[in-house]
Amino acid sequence: MKVSNYKPNQTLVETSDFTVLLSYDVPQVVVLHKENLVLVNDKKYSNTTSKHKNAYVRTLCDRTQTIIPALPAEIQELTGLETR
């Protein structure tokens, strides 16, 4: 597992199976490498978190990937990262 600062108040957690964008330490976007899926946290947090989430999806996610909304509990179960 690799953890790195991406931008202010944003962190990337990378494993061989997925990459997760954390905004203010809350998982917002999960890119599943093998399944070619992008799970986006559908819970409303703040305007800034929404901007972080949308910018990451817009700039870093491949257009061939399927983007689907996910509940925070689903993201937590899949990644093991705590969601609030």
C-alpha positions in Angstrom: 0.0 0.0 0.0 1.3 3.4 -0.9 -0.1 6.6 0.6 0.8 10.0 -0.9 -0.3 13.6 -0.7 -2.0 14.4 -3.9 -3.0 18.1 -3.4 -3.8 20.2 -0.3 -6.3 18.2 1.9 -6.3 15.3 -0.6 -4.5 12.0 -0.3 -4.1 9.0 -2.6 -4.0 5.5 -1.3 -2.8 3.0 -3.9 -2.8 -0.8 -3.8 -2.5 -3.3 -6.6 -6.3 -3.6 -6.7 -7.4 0.0 -6.3 -6.6 3.6 -6.0 -8.6 5.8 -3.5 -8.8 9.6 -3.4 -9.3 10.8 0.2 -10.6 14.3 0.7 -10.2 15.5 4.3 -9.4 11.8 5.1 -12.7 10.5 3.8 -12.7 8.2 0.8 -14.4 9.9 -2.2 -13.4 8.1 -5.3 -12.3 4.5 -5.7 -10.7 3.3 -9.0 -10.9 -0.5 -9.3 -8.1 -1.4 -11.7 -9.1 -4.9 -12.7 -12.8 -4.2 -13.0 -12.2 -0.9 -14.9 -14.8 0.7 -12.5 -14.8 4.0 -10.7 -16.9 4.2 -7.5 -17.8 7.7 -6.4 -19.0 8.4 -2.9 -22.6 9.7 -3.3 -22.9 11.2 0.2 -22.9 15.0 0.2 -20.1 16.4 2.4 -19.0 20.0 1.6 -18.6 22.1 -1.5 -14.8 21.7 -1.3 -15.0 17.9 -1.1 -17.4 17.9 -4.1 -14.9 19.9 -6.0 -12.1 17.5 -5.1 -14.1 14.5 -6.1 -15.4 16.0 -9.4 -11.9 17.3 -10.4 -10.3 13.9 -9.7 -12.9 12.0 -11.8 -12.7 14.6 -14.6 -8.9 14.7 -14.9 -7.5 11.3 -13.8 -10.1 8.7 -14.6 -10.0 7.0 -18.0 -13.0 7.7 -20.2 -13.4 4.0 -20.9 -14.1 3.3 -17.2 -17.6 3.0 -15.9 -18.4 5.5 -13.2 -21.0 4.6 -10.7 -22.3 6.1 -7.4 -21.5 4.2 -4.2 -22.7 4.4 -0.6 -20.0 5.2 2.0 -20.6 1.8 3.5 -19.9 0.1 0.2 -16.6 2.0 -0.2 -15.6 1.1 3.4 -16.4 -2.6 2.9 -14.4 -2.7 -0.3 -11.4 -0.7 0.7 -11.3 -1.1 4.5 -11.0 2.7 4.8 -13.3 4.3 7.3 -16.0 6.5 5.9 -18.0 9.0 7.9 
